[in-house]
């Protein structure tokens, strides 16, 4: 998107167009704060979701929507089906509530009900806005966004299942090892 076209957008759409930077920074800060193997695993899953959906795009090869010439925006060069932003943010919006419901609260976080309730109340509506903004901004059509959302939800369930099927035990060992060698906690 060119600078002039970007500034023609309302502030909230400009913000939603840049949420990948905000989400990445907040996620990095959270893993640095918690020093949790579970959070690191979650991030690894988000990155794997994002990278794998890009591979799917290369096979599907569906173009993005045509941008109106009056918008002064350059079209993106990658394919549109499925939407990477929608897949990744749907991964977040699925994995975080699952973790809040089924996982123990990490010792670095407040051991309070609000720790289980607040994250889903924030991430689910925000993820919905981000996914819808992909259409509002003209980057994708609704089918591409829906496919991305389904991809992300499925990926999150698989990753969460793997973590709870025994990978969390390795995470505990890793945290204890790092703590004993470098004072991780």
Contact map, one row per residue, 1 for C-alpha under 8 A:
11101100000000000000000000000000000000000000000000000000000000000000000111100000000000000000000000000000000000000000000000000000000000000000000000000000000000000000000000000000000000000
11111100000000000000000000000000000000000000000000000000000000000000000111000000000000000000000000000000000000000000000000000000000000000000000000000000000000000000000000000000000000000
11111110000000000000000000000000000000000000000000000000000000000000000000000000000000000000000000000000000000000000000000000000000000000000000000000000000000000000000000000000000000000
01111111000000000000000000000000000000000000000000000000000000000000000100000000000000000000000000000000000000000000000000000000000000000000000000000000000000000000000000000000000000000
11111111100000000000000000000000000000000000000000000000000000000000001110000000000000000000000000000000000000000000000000000000000000000000000000000000000000000000000000000000000000000
11111111100001000000000000000000000000000000000000000000000000000000000000000000000000000000000000000000000000000000000000000000000000000000000000000000000000000000000000000000000000000
00111111110001000000000000000000000000000000000000000000000000000000000000000000000000000000000000000000000000000000000000000000000000000000000000000000000000000000000000000000000000000
00011111110000000000000000000000000000000000000000000000000000000000000000000000000000000000000000000000000000000000000000000000000000000000000000000000000000000000000000000000000000000
00001111111011000000000000000000000000000000000000000000000000000000000000000000000000000000000000000000000000000000000000000000000000000000000000000000000000000000000000000000000000000
00000011111111000000000000000000000000000000000000000000000000000000000000000000000000000000000000000000000000000000000000000000000000000000000000000000000000000000000000000000000000000
00000000111111100000000000000000000000000000000000000000000000000000000000000000000000000000000000000000000000000000000000000000000000000000000000000000000000000000000000000000000000000
00000000011111110000000000000000000000000000000000000000000000000000000000000000000000000000000000000000000000000000000000000000000000000000000000000000000000000000000000000000000000000
00000000111111111000000000000000000000000000000000000000000000000000000000000000000000000000000000000000000000000000000000000000000010001000000000000000000000000000000000000000000000000
00000110111111111100000000000000000000000000000000000000000000000000000000000000000000000000000000000000000000000000000000000000000000000000000000000000000000000000000000000000000000000
00000000001111111110000000000000000000000000000000000000000000000000000000000000000000000000000000000000000000000000000000000000000000000000000000000000000000000000000000000000000000000
00000000000111111110000000000000000000000000000000000000000000000000000000000000000000000000000000000000000000000000000000000000110010000000000000000000000000000000000000000000000000000
00000000000011111111000000000000000000000000000000000000000000000000000000000000000000000000000000000000000000000000000000000000010011001000000000000000000000000000000000000000000000000
00000000000001111111110000000000000000000000000000000000000000000000000000000000000000000000000000000000000000000000000000000000000000000000000000000000000000000000000000000000000000000
00000000000000111111111000000000000000000000000000000000000000000000000000000000000000000000000000000000000000000000000000000000010000000000000000000000000000000000000000000000000000000
00000000000000001111111100000000000000000000000000000000000000000000000000000000000010000000000000000000000000000000000000000000000000000000000000000000000000000000000000000000000000000
00000000000000000111111110000000000000000000000000000000000000000000000000000000000000000000000000000000000000000000000000000000000000000000000000000000000000000000000000000000000000000
00000000000000000111111111000000000000000000000000000000000000000000000000000000000000000000000000000000000000000000000000000000000000000000000000000000000000000000000000000000000000000
00000000000000000011111111100000000000000000000000000000000000000000000000000000000000000000000000000000000000000000000000000000000000000000000000000000000000000000000000000000000000000
00000000000000000001111111110000000000000000000000000000000000000000000000000000000000000000000000000000000000000000000000000000000000000000000000000000000000000000000000000000000000000
00000000000000000000111111111000000000000000000000000000000000000000000000000000000000000000000000000000000000000000000000000000000000000000000000000000000000000000000000000000000000000
00000000000000000000011111111100000000000000000000000000000000000000000000000000000000000000000000000000000000000000000000000000000000000000000000000000000000000000000000000000000000000
00000000000000000000001111111110000000000010000000000000000000000000000000000000000000000000000000000000000000000000000000000000000000000000000000000000000000000000000000000000000000000
00000000000000000000000111111111000000000000000000000000000000000000000000000000000000000000000000000000000000000000000000000000000000000000000000000000000000000000000000000000000000000
00000000000000000000000011111111100000000000000000000000000000000000000000000000000000000000000000000000000000000000000000000000000000000000000000000000000000000000000000000000000000000
00000000000000000000000001111111110000100000000000000000000000000000000000000000000000000000000000000000000000000000000000000000000000000000000000000000000000000000000000000000000000000
00000000000000000000000000111111111100110000000000000000000000000000000000000000000000000000000000000000000000000000000000000000000000000000000000000000000000000000000000000000000000000
00000000000000000000000000011111111000000000000000000000000000000000000000000000000000000000000000000000000000000000000000000000000000000000000000000000000000000000000000000000000000000
00000000000000000000000000001111111000000000000000000000000000000000000000000000000000000000000000000000000100000000000000000000000000000000000000000000000000000000000000000000000000000
00000000000000000000000000000111111100100000000000000000000000000000000000000000000000000000000000000000010110000000000000000000000000000000000000000000000000000000000000000000000000000
00000000000000000000000000000011111110110000000000000000000000000000000000000000000000000000000000000000000100000000000000000000000000000000000000000000000000000000000000000010000000011
00000000000000000000000000000010011111110000000000000000000000000000000000000000000000000000000000000000010000000000000000000000000000000000000000000000000000000000000000000010000000000
00000000000000000000000000000000001111111000000000000000000000000000000000000000000000000000000000000000000000000000000000000000000000000000000000000000000000000000000000110110000000000
00000000000000000000000000000000000111111100000000000000000000000000000000000000000000000000000000000000000000000000000000000000000000000000000000000000000000000000000100100000000000000
00000000000000000000000000000110011111111110000000000000000000000000000000000000000000000000000000000000000000000000000000000000000000000000000000000000000000000000000000000000000000000
00000000000000000000000000000010001111111111000000000000000000000000000000000000000000000000000000000000000000000000000000000000000000000000000000000000000000000000000000000000000000000
00000000000000000000000000000000000011111111100000000000000000000000000000000000000000000000000000000000000000000000000000000000000000000000000000000000000000000000000000000000000000000
00000000000000000000000000000000000001111111110000000000000000000000000000000000000000000000001000000000000000000000000000000000000000000000000000000000000000100000000000000000000000000
00000000000000000000000000100000000000111111111000000000000000000000000000000000000000000000000000000000000000000000000000000000000000000000000000000000000000000000000000000000000000000
00000000000000000000000000000000000000011111111100000000000000000000000000000000000000000000000000000000000000000000000000000000000000000000000000000000000000000000000000000000000000000
00000000000000000000000000000000000000001111111110000000000000000000000000000000000000000000000000000000000000000000000000000000000000000000000000000000001100100000000000000000000000000
00000000000000000000000000000000000000000111111111000000000000000000000000000000000000010011000000000000000000000000000000000000000000000000000000000000000000000000000000000000000000000
00000000000000000000000000000000000000000011111111100000000000000000000000000000000000010000000000000000000000000000000000000000000000000000000000000000000000000000000000000000000000000
00000000000000000000000000000000000000000001111111110000000000000000000000000000000000000000000000000000000000000000000000000000000000000000000000000000000000000000000000000000000000000
00000000000000000000000000000000000000000000111111111000000000000000000000000000000000110010000000000000000000000000000000000000000000000000000000000001001000000000000000000000000000000
00000000000000000000000000000000000000000000011111111100000000000000000000000000000110110000000000000000000000000000000000000000000000000000000000000000000000000000000000000000000000000
00000000000000000000000000000000000000000000001111111110000000000000000000000000000000000000000000000000000000000000000000000000000000000000000000000000000000000000000000000000000000000
00000000000000000000000000000000000000000000000111111111000000000000000000000000000000000000000000000000000000000000000000000000000000000000000000000000000000000000000000000000000000000
00000000000000000000000000000000000000000000000011111111100000000000000000000000011100100000000000000000000000000000000000000000000000000000000000010010000000000000000000000000000000000
00000000000000000000000000000000000000000000000001111111110000000000000000000000000100000000000000000000000000000000000000000000000000000000000000000000000000000000000000000000000000000
00000000000000000000000000000000000000000000000000111111111000000000000000000000000000000000000000000000000000000000000000000000000000000000000000000000000000000000000000000000000000000
00000000000000000000000000000000000000000000000000011111111100000000000000000000110000000000000000000000000000000000000000000000000000000000000000000000000000000000000000000000000000000
00000000000000000000000000000000000000000000000000001111111111000000000000000011110000000000000000000000000000000000000000000000000000000000000000000000000000000000000000000000000000000
00000000000000000000000000000000000000000000000000000111111110000000000000000010000000000000000000000000000000000000000000000000000000000000000000000000000000000000000000000000000000000
00000000000000000000000000000000000000000000000000000011111110000000000000000000000000000000000000000000000000000000000000000000000000000000000000000000000000000000000000000000000000000
00000000000000000000000000000000000000000000000000000001111111000000000000000000100000000000000000000000000000000000000000000000000000000000000000000000000000000000000000000000000000000
00000000000000000000000000000000000000000000000000000000111111100000000000000011100000000000000000000000000000000000000000000000000000000000000000000000000000000000000000000000000000000
00000000000000000000000000000000000000000000000000000000100111110000000000000011100000000000000000000000000000000000000000000000000000000000000000000000000000000000000000000000000000000
00000000000000000000000000000000000000000000000000000000000011111000000000000111100000000000000000000000000000000000000000000000000000000000000000000000000000000000000000000000000000000
00000000000000000000000000000000000000000000000000000000000001111100000000010111100000000000000000000000000000000000000000000000000000000011100000000000000000000000000000000000000000000
00000000000000000000000000000000000000000000000000000000000000111110000000000001000000000000000000000000000000000000000000000000000000000111100000000000000000000000000000000000000000000
00000000000000000000000000000000000000000000000000000000000000011111000000100000000000000000000000000000000000000000000000000000000000000000000000000000000000000000000000000000000000000
00000000000000000000000000000000000000000000000000000000000000001111101011100000000000000000000000000000000000000000000000000000000000000100000000000000000000000000000000000000000000000
00000000000000000000000000000000000000000000000000000000000000000111111000000000000000000000000000000000000000000000000000000000000000000000000000000000000000000000000000000000000000000
00000000000000000000000000000000000000000000000000000000000000000011111110000000000000000000000000000000000000000000000000000000000000000000000000000000000000000000000000000000000000000
00000000000000000000000000000000000000000000000000000000000000000001111100000000000000000000000000000000000000000000000000000000000000000000000000000000000000000000000000000000000000000
00001000000000000000000000000000000000000000000000000000000000000011111110000000000000000000000000000000000000000000000000000000000000000000000000000000000000000000000000000000000000000
11011000000000000000000000000000000000000000000000000000000000000000111111000000000000000000000000000000000000000000000000000000000000000000000000000000000000000000000000000000000000000
11001000000000000000000000000000000000000000000000000000000000000010101111100000000000000000000000000000000000000000000000000000000000000000000000000000000000000000000000000000000000000
11000000000000000000000000000000000000000000000000000000000000000010000111110000000000000000000000000000000000000000000000000000000000000000000000000000000000000000000000000000000000000
10000000000000000000000000000000000000000000000000000000000000000110000011111000000000000000000000000000000000000000000000000000000000000000000000000000000000000000000000000000000000000
00000000000000000000000000000000000000000000000000000000000000010000000001111110000000000000000000000000000000000000000000000000000000000010000000000000000000000000000000000000000000000
00000000000000000000000000000000000000000000000000000000000000000000000000111110000000000000000000000000000000000000000000000000000000000000000000000000000000000000000000000000000000000
00000000000000000000000000000000000000000000000000000000000000110000000000011111000000000000000000000000000000000000000000000000000000000000000000000000000000000000000000000000000000000
00000000000000000000000000000000000000000000000000000000110011110000000000011111100000000000000000000000000000000000000000000000000000000000000000000000000000000000000000000000000000000
00000000000000000000000000000000000000000000000000000000100011111000000000000111111000000000000000000000000000000000000000000000000000000011000100000000000000000000000000000000000000000
00000000000000000000000000000000000000000000000000000001100111110000000000000011111000000000000000000000000000000000000000000000000000000001001110110000000000000000000000000000000000000
00000000000000000000000000000000000000000000000000001001100000000000000000000001111100100000000000000000000000000000000000000000000000000000000111110010000000000000000000000000000000000
00000000000000000000000000000000000000000000000000001000000000000000000000000001111111100000000000000000000000000000000000000000000000000001000110111000000000000000000000000000000000000
00000000000000000000000000000000000000000000000001001100000000000000000000000000011111110000000000000000000000000000000000000000000000000000000000010000000000000000000000000000000000000
00000000000000000001000000000000000000000000000001000000000000000000000000000000001111111000000000000000000000000000000000000000011001000000000000010000000000000000000000000000000000000
00000000000000000000000000000000000000000000000000000000000000000000000000000000001111111100000000000000000000000000000000000010011001000000000011011001000000000000000000000000000000000
00000000000000000000000000000000000000000000000011001000000000000000000000000000011111111110000000000000000000000000000000000000000000000000000010111111100000000000000000000000000000000
00000000000000000000000000000000000000000000011011000000000000000000000000000000000111111111000000000000000000000000000000000000000000000000000000011001000000000000000000000000000000000
00000000000000000000000000000000000000000000000000000000000000000000000000000000000011111111100000000000000000000000000000000010011000000000000000001001000000000000000000000000000000000
00000000000000000000000000000000000000000000000000000000000000000000000000000000000001111111110000000000000000000000000000000010000000000000000000011101100000000000000000000000000000000
00000000000000000000000000000000000000000000010010000000000000000000000000000000000000111111111000000000000000000000000000000000000000000000000000001001111100000000000000000000000000000
00000000000000000000000000000000000000000000010000000000000000000000000000000000000000011111111100000000000000000000000000100010000000000000000000000000000100000000000000000000000000000
00000000000000000000000000000000000000000000000000000000000000000000000000000000000000001111111110000000000000000000000100110010000000000000000000000000100000000000000000000000000000000
00000000000000000000000000000000000000000000000000000000000000000000000000000000000000000111111111000000000000000000000000010000000000000000000000000001100110000000000000000000000000000
00000000000000000000000000000000000000000100000000000000000000000000000000000000000000000011111111100000000000000000000000000000000000000000000000000000100110010000000000000000000000000
00000000000000000000000000000000000000000000000000000000000000000000000000000000000000000001111111110000000000000000001100100000000000000000000000000000000000000000000000000000000000000
00000000000000000000000000000000000000000000000000000000000000000000000000000000000000000000111111111000000000000001001100000000000000000000000000000000000000000000000000000000000000000
00000000000000000000000000000000000000000000000000000000000000000000000000000000000000000000011111111110000000000000000000000000000000000000000000000000000000010000000000000000000000000
00000000000000000000000000000000000000000000000000000000000000000000000000000000000000000000001111111111000000000000000000000000000000000000000000000000000000010000000000000000000000000
00000000000000000000000000000000000000000000000000000000000000000000000000000000000000000000000111111111100000000011101100000000000000000000000000000000000000000000000000000000000000000
00000000000000000000000000000000000000000000000000000000000000000000000000000000000000000000000011111110000000000001000000000000000000000000000000000000000000000000000000000000000000000
00000000000000000000000000000000000000000000000000000000000000000000000000000000000000000000000001111111000000000000000000000000000000000000000000000000000000000000000000000000000000000
00000000000000000000000000000000000000000000000000000000000000000000000000000000000000000000000001111111100000000000000000000000000000000000000000000000000000000000000000000000000000000
00000000000000000000000000000000000000000000000000000000000000000000000000000000000000000000000000110111110000000000000000000000000000000000000000000000000000000000000000000000000000000
00000000000000000000000000000000000000000000000000000000000000000000000000000000000000000000000000010011111011100011000000000000000000000000000000000000000000000000000000000000000000000
00000000000000000000000000000000010100000000000000000000000000000000000000000000000000000000000000000001111110000000000000000000000000000000000000000000000000000000000000000000000000000
00000000000000000000000000000000000000000000000000000000000000000000000000000000000000000000000000000000111111100000000000000000000000000000000000000000000000000000000000000000000000000
00000000000000000000000000000000111000000000000000000000000000000000000000000000000000000000000000000000011111000000000000000000000000000000000000000000000000000000000000000000000000000
00000000000000000000000000000000010000000000000000000000000000000000000000000000000000000000000000000000111111100010000000000000000000000000000000000000000000000000000000000000000000000
00000000000000000000000000000000000000000000000000000000000000000000000000000000000000000000000000000000101111110010000000000000000000000000000000000000000000000000000000000000000000000
00000000000000000000000000000000000000000000000000000000000000000000000000000000000000000000000000000000101011111010000000000000000000000000000000000000000000000000000000000000000000000
00000000000000000000000000000000000000000000000000000000000000000000000000000000000000000000000000000000000001111111000000000000000000000000000000000000000000000000000000000000000000000
00000000000000000000000000000000000000000000000000000000000000000000000000000000000000000000000000000000000000111111100000000000000000000000000000000000000000000000000000000000000000000
00000000000000000000000000000000000000000000000000000000000000000000000000000000000000000000000000000000000000011111110000000000000000000000000000000000000000000000000000000000000000000
00000000000000000000000000000000000000000000000000000000000000000000000000000000000000000000000000010000100011111111111000000000000000000000000000000000000000000000000000000000000000000
00000000000000000000000000000000000000000000000000000000000000000000000000000000000000000000000010011000100000011111111100000000000000000000000000000000000000000000000000000000000000000
00000000000000000000000000000000000000000000000000000000000000000000000000000000000000000000000000010000000000001111111110000000000000000000000000000000000000000000000000000000000000000
00000000000000000000000000000000000000000000000000000000000000000000000000000000000000000000000000000000000000000111111111000000000000000000000000000000000000000000000000000000000000000
00000000000000000000000000000000000000000000000000000000000000000000000000000000000000000000000110010000000000000011111111100000000000000000000000000000000000000000000000000000000000000
00000000000000000000000000000000000000000000000000000000000000000000000000000000000000000000100110010000000000000001111111110000000000000000000000000000000000000000000000000000000000000
00000000000000000000000000000000000000000000000000000000000000000000000000000000000000000000000000000000000000000000111111111000000000000000000000000000000000000000000000000000000000000
00000000000000000000000000000000000000000000000000000000000000000000000000000000000000000000000000000000000000000000011111111100000000000000000000000000000000000000000000000000000000000
00000000000000000000000000000000000000000000000000000000000000000000000000000000000000000001100100000000000000000000001111111110000000000000000000000000000000000000000000000000000000000
00000000000000000000000000000000000000000000000000000000000000000000000000000000000000000000110000000000000000000000000111111111000000000000000000000000000000000000000000000000000000000
00000000000000000000000000000000000000000000000000000000000000000000000000000000000000000000000000000000000000000000000011111111100000000000000000000000000000000000000000000000000000000
00000000000000000000000000000000000000000000000000000000000000000000000000000000000000000000000000000000000000000000000001111111110000000000000000000000000000000000000000000000000000000
00000000000000000000000000000000000000000000000000000000000000000000000000000000000001001101100000000000000000000000000000111111111000000000000000000000000000000000000000000000000000000
00000000000000000000000000000000000000000000000000000000000000000000000000000000000000000000000000000000000000000000000000011111111100000000000000000000000000000000000000000000000000000
00000000000000010000000000000000000000000000000000000000000000000000000000000000000000000000000000000000000000000000000000001111111110000000000000000000000000000000000000000000000000000
00000000000000011010000000000000000000000000000000000000000000000000000000000000000011001000000000000000000000000000000000000111111111000000000000000000000000000000000000000000000000000
00000000000000000000000000000000000000000000000000000000000000000000000000000000000011001000000000000000000000000000000000000011111111100000000010001000000000000000000000000000000000000
00000000000000000000000000000000000000000000000000000000000000000000000000000000000000000000000000000000000000000000000000000001111111110000000010000000000000000000000000000000000000000
00000000000010011000000000000000000000000000000000000000000000000000000000000000000000000000000000000000000000000000000000000000111111111000000000000000000000000000000000000000000000000
00000000000000001000000000000000000000000000000000000000000000000000000000000000000011000000000000000000000000000000000000000000011111111111100010000000000000000000000000000000000000000
00000000000000000000000000000000000000000000000000000000000000000000000000000000000000000000000000000000000000000000000000000000001111111111110010000000000000000000000000000000000000000
00000000000000000000000000000000000000000000000000000000000000000000000000000000000000000000000000000000000000000000000000000000000111111110000000000000000000000000000000000000000000000
00000000000010001000000000000000000000000000000000000000000000000000000000000000000000000000000000000000000000000000000000000000000011111111000000000000000000000000000000000000000000000
00000000000000000000000000000000000000000000000000000000000000001010000000000000000000000000000000000000000000000000000000000000000001111111100000000000000000000000000000000000000000000
00000000000000000000000000000000000000000000000000000000000000011000000000010001000000000000000000000000000000000000000000000000000001111111100000000000000000000000000000000000000000000
00000000000000000000000000000000000000000000000000000000000000011000000000000001101000000000000000000000000000000000000000000000000001101111110110000000000000000000000000000000000000000
00000000000000000000000000000000000000000000000000000000000000011000000000000000000000000000000000000000000000000000000000000000000001100111111110000000000000000000000000000000000000000
00000000000000000000000000000000000000000000000000000000000000000000000000000000000000000000000000000000000000000000000000000000000000100001111111000000000000000000000000000000000000000
00000000000000000000000000000000000000000000000000000000000000000000000000000000100000000000000000000000000000000000000000000000000000000000111111100000000000000000000000000000000000000
00000000000000000000000000000000000000000000000000000000000000000000000000000001111000000000000000000000000000000000000000000000000000000001111111110000000000000000000000000000000000000
00000000000000000000000000000000000000000000000000000000000000000000000000000000111001100000000000000000000000000000000000000000001101100001111111111000000000000000000000000000000000000
00000000000000000000000000000000000000000000000000000000000000000000000000000000010001000000000000000000000000000000000000000000000000000000011111111100000000000000000000000000000000000
00000000000000000000000000000000000000000000000000000000000000000000000000000000111000100000000000000000000000000000000000000000000000000000001111111110000000000000000000000000000000000
00000000000000000000000000000000000000000000000000001000000000000000000000000000111111110100000000000000000000000000000000000000000000000000000111111111000000000000000000000000000000000
00000000000000000000000000000000000000000000000000000000000000000000000000000000001001111110000000000000000000000000000000000000001000000000000011111111100000000000000000000000000000000
00000000000000000000000000000000000000000000000000000000000000000000000000000000000000100100000000000000000000000000000000000000000000000000000001111111110000000000000000000000000000000
00000000000000000000000000000000000000000000000000001000000000000000000000000000010000100000000000000000000000000000000000000000000000000000000000111111111000000000000000000000000000000
00000000000000000000000000000000000000000000000010000000000000000000000000000000000001111110010000000000000000000000000000000000000000000000000000011111111100000000000000000000000000000
00000000000000000000000000000000000000000000000000000000000000000000000000000000000000100110111000000000000000000000000000000000000000000000000000001111111110000000000000000000000000000
00000000000000000000000000000000000000000000000000000000000000000000000000000000000000000010000000000000000000000000000000000000000000000000000000000111111111000000000000000000000000000
00000000000000000000000000000000000000000000100010000000000000000000000000000000000000000010000000000000000000000000000000000000000000000000000000000011111111100000000000000000000000000
00000000000000000000000000000000000000000000100000000000000000000000000000000000000000000011011000000000000000000000000000000000000000000000000000000001111111110000000000000000000000000
00000000000000000000000000000000000000000000000000000000000000000000000000000000000000000000011000000000000000000000000000000000000000000000000000000000111111111000000000000000000000000
00000000000000000000000000000000000000000000000000000000000000000000000000000000000000000000000000000000000000000000000000000000000000000000000000000000011111111100000000000000000000000
00000000000000000000000000000000000000000100100000000000000000000000000000000000000000000000000000000000000000000000000000000000000000000000000000000000001111111110000000000000000000000
00000000000000000000000000000000000000000000000000000000000000000000000000000000000000000000001001100000000000000000000000000000000000000000000000000000000111111111000000000000000000000
00000000000000000000000000000000000000000000000000000000000000000000000000000000000000000000000000000000000000000000000000000000000000000000000000000000000011111111100000000000000000000
00000000000000000000000000000000000000000000000000000000000000000000000000000000000000000000000000000000000000000000000000000000000000000000000000000000000001111111111000000000000000000
00000000000000000000000000000000000000000000000000000000000000000000000000000000000000000000000000000000000000000000000000000000000000000000000000000000000000111111111100000000000000000
00000000000000000000000000000000000000000000000000000000000000000000000000000000000000000000000000000000000000000000000000000000000000000000000000000000000000011111111100000000000000000
00000000000000000000000000000000000000000000000000000000000000000000000000000000000000000000000000000000000000000000000000000000000000000000000000000000000000001111111100000000000000000
00000000000000000000000000000000000000000000000000000000000000000000000000000000000000000000000000000000000000000000000000000000000000000000000000000000000000000111111111000000000000000
00000000000000000000000000000000000000000000000000000000000000000000000000000000000000000000000000000000000000000000000000000000000000000000000000000000000000000111111111100000000000000
00000000000000000000000000000000000001000000000000000000000000000000000000000000000000000000000000000000000000000000000000000000000000000000000000000000000000000011111111110000000000000
00000000000000000000000000000000000000000000000000000000000000000000000000000000000000000000000000000000000000000000000000000000000000000000000000000000000000000000011111111000000000000
00000000000000000000000000000000000000000000000000000000000000000000000000000000000000000000000000000000000000000000000000000000000000000000000000000000000000000000011111111100000000000
00000000000000000000000000000000000011000000000000000000000000000000000000000000000000000000000000000000000000000000000000000000000000000000000000000000000000000000001111111110000000000
00000000000000000000000000000000000010000000000000000000000000000000000000000000000000000000000000000000000000000000000000000000000000000000000000000000000000000000000111111111000000000
00000000000000000000000000000000000000000000000000000000000000000000000000000000000000000000000000000000000000000000000000000000000000000000000000000000000000000000000011111111100000000
00000000000000000000000000000000000010000000000000000000000000000000000000000000000000000000000000000000000000000000000000000000000000000000000000000000000000000000000001111111110000000
00000000000000000000000000000000001110000000000000000000000000000000000000000000000000000000000000000000000000000000000000000000000000000000000000000000000000000000000000111111111000010
00000000000000000000000000000000000000000000000000000000000000000000000000000000000000000000000000000000000000000000000000000000000000000000000000000000000000000000000000011111111100000
00000000000000000000000000000000000000000000000000000000000000000000000000000000000000000000000000000000000000000000000000000000000000000000000000000000000000000000000000001111111110000
00000000000000000000000000000000000000000000000000000000000000000000000000000000000000000000000000000000000000000000000000000000000000000000000000000000000000000000000000000111111111110
00000000000000000000000000000000000000000000000000000000000000000000000000000000000000000000000000000000000000000000000000000000000000000000000000000000000000000000000000000011111111111
00000000000000000000000000000000000000000000000000000000000000000000000000000000000000000000000000000000000000000000000000000000000000000000000000000000000000000000000000000001111111110
00000000000000000000000000000000000000000000000000000000000000000000000000000000000000000000000000000000000000000000000000000000000000000000000000000000000000000000000000000000111111110
00000000000000000000000000000000000000000000000000000000000000000000000000000000000000000000000000000000000000000000000000000000000000000000000000000000000000000000000000000000011111110
00000000000000000000000000000000000000000000000000000000000000000000000000000000000000000000000000000000000000000000000000000000000000000000000000000000000000000000000000000000011111111
00000000000000000000000000000000001000000000000000000000000000000000000000000000000000000000000000000000000000000000000000000000000000000000000000000000000000000000000000000010011111111
00000000000000000000000000000000001000000000000000000000000000000000000000000000000000000000000000000000000000000000000000000000000000000000000000000000000000000000000000000000001000111
